[in-house]
Amino acid sequence: MAVKRALARQMEQSRQARGLSKSAMGQRIGTGRPRLDRLLDPTNTQVQLNTLQRAATALGSKLVLGLVS
């Protein structure tokens, strides 16, 4: 859950820094406001990787995942 909290915080900060409303970000992702609210909710862990990827692209960022040993 810590990863989702961190991602949600980063996405929200990036959205605000770019001056995007939640509605505008939802349009860029191709989803409605309720689904975007769930994506940005740090306690909601039910999110798909493709949704995170679309959100990153909408914010002009890349989603990078990896394992570290």
Sequence and secondary structure as in RCSB ss.txt:
>XXXX:A:sequence
MAVKRALARQMEQSRQARGLSKSAMGQRIGTGRPRLDRLLDPTNTQVQLNTLQRAATALGSKLVLGLVS
>XXXX:A:secstr
 HHHHHHHHHHHHHHHHTT  HHHHHHHHT  HHHHHHHH TT     HHHHHHHHHHTT         
